[in-house]
Structure formats: C-alpha cells, structure tokens
Amino acid sequence: MCRLRGYERKAYRPDKPEPDNAGGGIIAEAALLLVHLSDIKGGAFFMSENRFISTNREKIMAVASGGICLALAEVLSLLKLFEMPQGGAVTLASMLPIILYGLCFGPVWGFGVAFLYSVLQLAIGAYFLSPMQVLLDYTLAFSALGLASFFAAKVSTRIQESNILNRLRLIPLWKILLATLVALSGRLLFSFLSGIVFYGSYAPAGQAVWIYSLLYNGTYLIPEAGITVIALFALLATLNIRTREEPLPENMSLIDWLLTFAVSVVPVFGQIFLLVWAFDVKTKQAKKTWAQCVLIVLALLFLIWLIVSIVHQHPVTFKFN
C-alpha cells in the first residue's frame, strides 16, 4: 500500500472494480507538482530578469547622464570670471555637475566621468610643460572630483530610484556639502603639488615655494569653492530637494560645541558651514541660533570695515605685533 497526499492505492479486487477515474488522483497530483515546479522556476527566472533589466537601466542612465554632465561641465568651464596667468580660473561652478554625478551613481561611474572630464580639460586649452605636470595639473587634479562619489547612497538603495536627482534625497545635506568640499580639496591638493614642483620659479624672492603655490591656487580655487557651494544650495532649493535625515536630539554635548566652534573658525569653509547651520531645517535649534548670531556679528564687522575703508579711501588692514 502506498499513500500520496491522502490518495490511497489498494490491491486490485475483481469483485469490486476501480472507478474509471481511479488514476485521476495521481495525474492530478503530478500536474499539481509540475505547476509548483514551474512556479518556482518561473519566479527565479523573472527575479533574474528583473535584476537584469534593473542593471541595464542603470547602465543606460549612467552613460546618458554622464554625457550630459560632461557637456555641461565643459561649457561652464569656458565661462570664466577671471583667469590666472599660469593657468587656473574661476568659473561658474563648472565642477558641480561632475560632483553631483558622482553622488548619484557612486565611485565606479563617478571616477570614470571625472577622468573623462580631465581628458576634456587637457584637450581644450591645456598648459603643457611635461608629462608629470600634465598628470598633476589635469589627470589627477580633475579625477579627484570623483572623491565625492564615496558619499553616494548605497547601491541597493539608489538603483531603486529611477529619478536621478531624487537620489540626492537619499543623502543627508551635511554629507552632500562634505562631499563637495572633499572633491574640491582633492583638486586643490594636486594643483598645490604641481605648483611646488613645476612653478616654483615664479615665486617672489624671499617667499617659500609652498606658500606661493598655496596662495596662487587658493586665489582661484577658494572663490570657485564658494560659487560651487552657493550653486549647490540654489539647485537643491530650486528643485525642492529635501534630503532624508533622521531627527536629531535638541541637546548638544560639550564635544559637539567644541567641534562646532573648531569648524566655524576655518577660513572660508567655516563660514560656509555657518550658512548651512543657520538655514538648514535639520540643524539642532541651539546650533542654528548660535550660527545665526555669529553671522550677524560677522556681517556687522564687515559693514564697519567697509565704512572705515571708504572713509580712508583704501582697504584697512590690521597688524598684530
């Protein structure tokens, strides 16, 4: 005797023949088993197919968006507010499209597009001295913009968002700002090294080469960083992109205050952070109020300096003995 899910096969009895549908139970069970197997295989197939479609969609979006960002960055790089004599210029946030691309697509695509941007910069109006100078001034300096891509959202999270700009919602605002500053700092680092190695002869007599290189490259890259950050916040505000952040506690510890003060006194970058803390809705209320007060004080001091400079008909400087 054998049993299959409630159906029982008994020995054949001539005096009691089996009904005509006696084999129907086994056939039905076999058909049901095949259906289950086909469901399992079909589900696995469609899951694999969906994953394949998602990967292909990501590649298409990355290639198309990369081309657009490269074109936009190159056009913006040609709109120069002023240009330095040995290379370098202040532009209309020409590096921002490359930074945002890295935040939307991650390190692999981010560094790839940043490298292609360095090739475009080299092909259009490059200042060539030697292969190593080109490597520092162009290949490494502009490829460093890909550092922003390390701050992108996780792959499993961002590929589910088909709207590219909405991927910025997955990243906290402070992380977007930090990614921008890290990318621009990487660009400054390689330009600074190039200035020491290849442009030291331009340094004024008695001035250290590294100071000359830092001042020279900072003269155009610091204003460029300010314009880039302003353009970044303008873009986020225009597109009404609100990043998803977890609610923060209102109280601040002593360590929080010390770190806040340390960041705020860094030239240029500290003032940019003050602006973020003063107007970001996710900032703790105590820090937000403090940042607003500091900005008001700085604005009043600047106004006093401006009035005194106008009265004396030349910029007033302060010397400490």
C-alpha positions in Angstrom: 0.0 0.0 0.0 1.3 3.5 -0.8 -0.1 6.9 0.1 0.2 10.2 -1.9 -1.3 13.2 -0.2 -4.4 11.5 1.0 -4.9 9.2 -2.0 -4.7 5.5 -1.3 -3.8 2.8 -3.9 -5.3 -0.6 -2.8 -4.9 -4.1 -4.2 -7.0 -4.9 -7.3 -10.2 -6.8 -6.5 -12.1 -8.4 -9.4 -15.4 -8.4 -7.5 -15.1 -4.6 -6.9 -13.5 -2.9 -9.9 -12.0 0.5 -9.5 -13.9 3.5 -10.8 -12.9 4.9 -14.2 -11.2 7.9 -12.6 -9.1 5.9 -10.2 -5.8 7.2 -11.9 -7.2 10.7 -11.9 -5.8 11.4 -8.4 -2.2 10.6 -9.4 -2.5 12.5 -12.6 -3.9 15.5 -10.8 -1.1 15.3 -8.2 1.5 15.1 -10.9 0.1 18.0 -12.7 -0.1 20.0 -9.5 3.6 19.2 -8.8 4.6 20.4 -12.2 2.7 23.6 -11.7 4.5 24.1 -8.4 7.9 23.4 -10.1 7.1 25.7 -13.0 6.1 28.5 -10.5 9.4 28.1 -8.7 11.5 28.1 -11.9 9.4 30.9 -13.3 9.8 33.0 -10.2 13.5 32.6 -10.2 13.6 33.4 -13.9 11.6 36.6 -13.5 13.6 37.6 -10.5 16.7 37.2 -12.6 15.1 39.0 -15.5 14.1 41.9 -13.2 17.6 42.2 -11.9 19.0 42.1 -15.5 16.6 44.9 -16.5 17.5 47.0 -13.5 21.2 46.6 -14.2 20.7 47.5 -17.9 18.6 50.5 -16.9 21.3 51.7 -14.5 24.0 51.5 -17.2 21.9 53.4 -19.7 21.1 56.1 -17.2 24.7 56.3 -16.1 26.0 56.7 -19.7 23.4 59.2 -20.8 23.7 61.3 -17.6 27.5 61.1 -17.8 27.5 62.6 -21.3 25.1 65.4 -20.2 27.2 66.2 -17.1 30.4 66.2 -19.1 29.0 68.6 -21.7 27.5 70.9 -19.1 30.8 71.0 -17.0 32.8 71.7 -20.1 30.6 74.6 -21.2 30.6 76.1 -17.7 34.4 75.8 -17.6 34.6 78.1 -20.7 32.6 80.8 -18.8 35.4 82.3 -16.8 35.0 85.1 -14.4 38.8 85.6 -14.3 41.9 83.6 -15.3 45.2 83.3 -13.6 48.5 83.9 -15.6 50.0 80.4 -15.2 46.7 78.6 -15.5 43.6 78.2 -13.4 40.4 80.2 -13.5 37.2 81.0 -11.5 34.2 79.6 -13.4 30.5 79.4 -12.9 30.6 76.2 -10.8 32.0 74.1 -13.7 32.9 71.2 -11.4 29.5 70.9 -9.8 27.9 68.6 -12.5 30.8 66.1 -12.0 30.4 66.1 -8.2 26.6 65.7 -8.4 27.0 62.8 -11.0 29.3 61.0 -8.5 26.8 61.4 -5.7 24.1 59.9 -7.9 26.0 57.0 -9.4 28.7 56.0 -7.0 32.5 55.6 -7.2 32.9 53.4 -10.3 30.9 55.7 -12.6 31.9 58.8 -10.6 35.7 58.4 -11.1 35.2 57.3 -14.7 33.4 60.5 -15.6 35.8 62.6 -13.6 38.7 61.1 -15.5 37.0 61.8 -18.9 36.5 65.4 -17.7 40.3 65.6 -17.1 40.8 64.4 -20.6 38.5 67.1 -22.0 40.2 69.8 -19.9 43.6 68.6 -21.3 42.2 68.6 -24.9 40.8 72.1 -24.7 43.3 74.8 -23.8 45.8 72.8 -21.8 49.0 74.3 -20.4 51.7 71.7 -21.2 55.2 71.6 -19.6 55.9 67.9 -19.1 54.1 64.6 -18.7 54.3 64.8 -14.9 52.9 68.3 -14.9 50.0 67.2 -17.1 49.4 64.3 -14.7 49.2 66.5 -11.6 47.5 69.6 -13.2 44.9 67.7 -15.2 44.6 63.9 -14.8 44.9 63.7 -11.0 43.5 67.1 -10.2 40.2 66.7 -12.1 39.9 63.0 -11.5 40.0 63.9 -7.7 36.4 65.2 -8.2 35.4 61.6 -8.2 36.1 61.6 -4.4 32.6 63.0 -4.0 31.2 59.6 -5.2 32.3 57.9 -2.0 29.5 59.8 -0.2 26.8 58.4 -2.5 23.9 56.3 -1.2 24.2 52.5 -1.1 23.9 50.7 -4.4 20.9 48.7 -3.3 19.1 51.9 -2.3 20.0 54.2 -5.2 19.3 51.8 -8.1 15.7 51.6 -6.9 15.3 55.3 -7.6 14.8 55.9 -11.3 14.7 59.7 -11.0 18.4 60.7 -10.9 18.0 63.9 -9.0 15.9 62.3 -6.4 18.9 60.2 -5.5 20.2 63.2 -3.7 17.3 62.9 -1.3 18.9 59.7 0.0 22.0 61.6 1.2 22.0 63.9 4.2 22.6 67.5 3.5 25.8 67.7 5.5 27.1 64.7 3.6 26.5 66.4 0.2 28.3 69.5 1.4 31.2 67.5 2.8 31.5 65.5 -0.4 31.7 68.8 -2.4 34.4 70.2 -0.1 36.4 66.9 -0.2 36.3 66.8 -4.0 37.4 70.5 -4.3 40.1 69.9 -1.7 41.4 67.0 -3.7 41.6 69.3 -6.8 43.5 71.9 -4.7 45.9 69.3 -3.3 47.2 68.2 -6.7 47.3 71.7 -8.1 49.3 72.7 -5.0 51.8 69.9 -5.5 52.2 70.9 -9.2 52.8 74.5 -8.2 55.7 73.4 -5.9 57.3 71.1 -8.4 56.9 73.0 -11.7 56.1 76.6 -10.9 58.4 77.4 -8.0 60.5 79.7 -10.3 57.6 82.1 -10.3 57.7 82.6 -6.5 58.7 86.1 -5.4 62.2 86.5 -3.9 62.2 85.5 -0.3 58.9 83.7 -0.3 58.7 80.0 0.3 57.6 78.0 -2.8 54.9 76.1 -0.9 53.4 79.4 0.3 53.4 80.8 -3.2 51.8 77.6 -4.6 49.1 77.6 -1.8 48.3 81.3 -2.3 48.3 81.1 -6.1 46.0 78.1 -6.3 43.9 79.2 -3.4 43.3 82.6 -5.2 41.0 80.9 -7.7 40.0 77.6 -6.1 38.6 79.1 -2.9 36.3 81.5 -4.8 35.4 78.6 -7.1 34.5 76.5 -4.0 32.3 79.4 -2.7 30.5 79.7 -6.1 30.1 75.9 -6.2 28.5 75.7 -2.8 26.2 78.6 -3.5 25.1 76.9 -6.8 24.6 73.6 -5.0 22.2 75.1 -2.4 20.5 77.1 -5.2 20.0 73.9 -7.2 18.6 72.0 -4.2 16.3 74.8 -3.3 15.1 75.3 -6.9 14.3 71.6 -7.4 12.8 71.4 -3.9 15.1 68.5 -3.0 14.7 67.7 0.7 17.2 65.2 1.9 16.0 62.4 4.2 17.6 62.7 7.6 16.8 61.2 10.9 15.6 63.6 13.6 18.4 64.8 15.8 18.2 65.4 19.6 17.9 69.1 20.5 20.6 69.0 23.3 24.3 69.4 22.3 27.1 68.0 24.3 30.4 69.7 25.2 32.2 67.8 22.4 29.5 68.9 19.9 30.1 72.5 20.8 33.9 72.2 20.6 33.7 70.6 17.2 31.2 73.2 16.0 33.5 76.0 17.1 36.6 74.4 15.6 34.9 74.0 12.2 33.4 77.5 12.3 36.9 79.2 12.6 38.3 77.6 9.5 38.6 80.3 6.9 36.0 80.3 4.1 34.8 76.7 4.8 33.9 77.6 8.3 31.7 80.5 7.1 30.1 78.1 4.6 29.2 75.8 7.4 27.8 78.7 9.4 25.4 79.4 6.5 24.4 75.8 6.4 23.7 75.6 10.1 21.8 78.9 10.1 19.3 77.9 7.4 19.1 74.1 7.4 15.9 72.9 8.9 17.5 69.8 10.2 20.1 71.6 12.3 19.7 71.4 16.1 18.0 74.6 17.3 20.8 75.6 19.6 23.4 75.4 16.9 21.1 77.1 14.4 20.5 80.1 16.7 24.2 80.3 17.5 25.2 80.2 13.8 22.7 83.0 13.0 24.1 85.2 15.8 27.7 84.6 14.6 26.7 85.5 11.0 25.0 88.7 12.2 28.1 89.7 14.1 30.4 89.0 11.1 28.1 91.0 8.9 28.2 94.0 11.3 32.0 93.8 11.5 32.3 93.6 7.7 30.0 96.7 7.4 32.1 98.6 9.9 35.3 97.7 8.0 33.7 98.7 4.7 32.6 102.1 6.1 36.1 102.8 7.6 37.8 101.7 4.3 35.6 104.1 2.3 36.4 107.0 4.7 40.1 106.3 4.4 39.8 105.7 0.7 41.8 102.4 0.9 41.2 99.0 2.4 42.0 99.0 6.1 44.4 96.2 7.3 45.2 95.1 10.8 48.7 94.3 12.0 49.4 92.4 15.2 52.9 92.9 16.8 
